């Protein structure tokens, strides 16, 4: 676990394209959340379990946007 954390920290702070990936993932997450909120005008009455279920697609969009593009080189 400690090795994973060290590798994550190094990739996050020293990879020049990390900001672009996290921004792309964050925008995808925001788009997913906003889509759910616009689609259901009664979002203020959702329970905690409904929030979790409705946010799963947004988390998938964040994950898809945050990964390195296929075919690109691994950051040093």
C-alpha positions as CSV (number, residue, x, y, z in Angstrom):
1,X,0.0,0.0,0.0
2,X,2.8,2.4,0.8
3,X,4.5,1.7,-2.5
4,X,1.2,2.5,-4.3
5,X,0.9,5.8,-2.4
6,X,4.5,6.8,-3.3
7,X,3.9,6.0,-7.0
8,X,0.6,7.9,-7.0
9,X,2.2,11.0,-5.4
10,X,5.0,10.9,-7.8
11,X,2.7,10.6,-10.8
12,X,0.4,13.3,-9.6
13,X,3.0,15.9,-8.8
14,X,5.6,15.2,-11.5
15,X,3.6,14.1,-14.5
16,X,2.9,17.1,-16.7
17,X,-0.3,15.6,-18.2
18,X,-1.8,14.7,-14.8
19,X,-3.6,18.0,-14.5
20,X,-5.2,17.5,-17.9
21,X,-6.4,14.0,-17.0
22,X,-7.8,15.1,-13.6
23,X,-9.5,18.1,-15.2
24,X,-11.0,15.9,-17.9
25,X,-12.2,13.4,-15.3
26,X,-13.6,16.2,-13.1
27,X,-15.5,17.8,-16.0
28,X,-16.8,14.4,-16.9
29,X,-18.0,13.9,-13.3
30,X,-19.6,17.3,-13.2
31,X,-21.4,16.6,-16.5
32,X,-22.7,13.3,-15.1
33,X,-23.9,14.9,-11.9
34,X,-25.6,17.8,-13.7
35,X,-27.2,15.4,-16.1
36,X,-28.8,13.5,-13.3
37,X,-29.9,16.7,-11.6
38,X,-31.5,18.1,-14.7
39,X,-33.2,14.8,-15.6
40,X,-35.0,14.6,-12.2
41,X,-36.4,17.8,-10.8
42,X,-37.1,16.1,-7.5
43,X,-33.4,15.6,-6.7
44,X,-33.8,17.4,-3.4
45,X,-35.9,14.6,-2.1
46,X,-33.4,11.8,-2.9
47,X,-32.3,9.6,-0.1
48,X,-28.7,8.8,0.5
49,X,-29.0,5.4,-1.3
50,X,-30.6,7.2,-4.3
51,X,-27.7,9.6,-4.4
52,X,-25.2,6.8,-4.4
53,X,-27.0,5.0,-7.2
54,X,-27.4,8.2,-9.3
55,X,-23.7,9.1,-8.9
56,X,-22.3,5.8,-10.1
57,X,-22.4,6.9,-13.8
58,X,-20.6,10.1,-12.8
59,X,-17.9,8.1,-11.1
60,X,-17.5,6.0,-14.1
61,X,-17.1,9.1,-16.2
62,X,-14.5,10.5,-13.8
63,X,-12.6,7.2,-14.0
64,X,-12.7,7.1,-17.8
65,X,-11.5,10.7,-18.0
66,X,-8.7,10.3,-15.5
67,X,-6.8,7.5,-17.1
68,X,-3.9,7.8,-19.4
69,X,-5.0,7.7,-23.1
70,X,-4.3,4.3,-24.7
71,X,-1.0,4.3,-26.7
72,X,0.6,7.1,-24.8
73,X,3.9,6.6,-23.0
74,X,4.0,5.9,-19.3
75,X,5.2,9.0,-17.4
76,X,8.7,8.8,-16.0
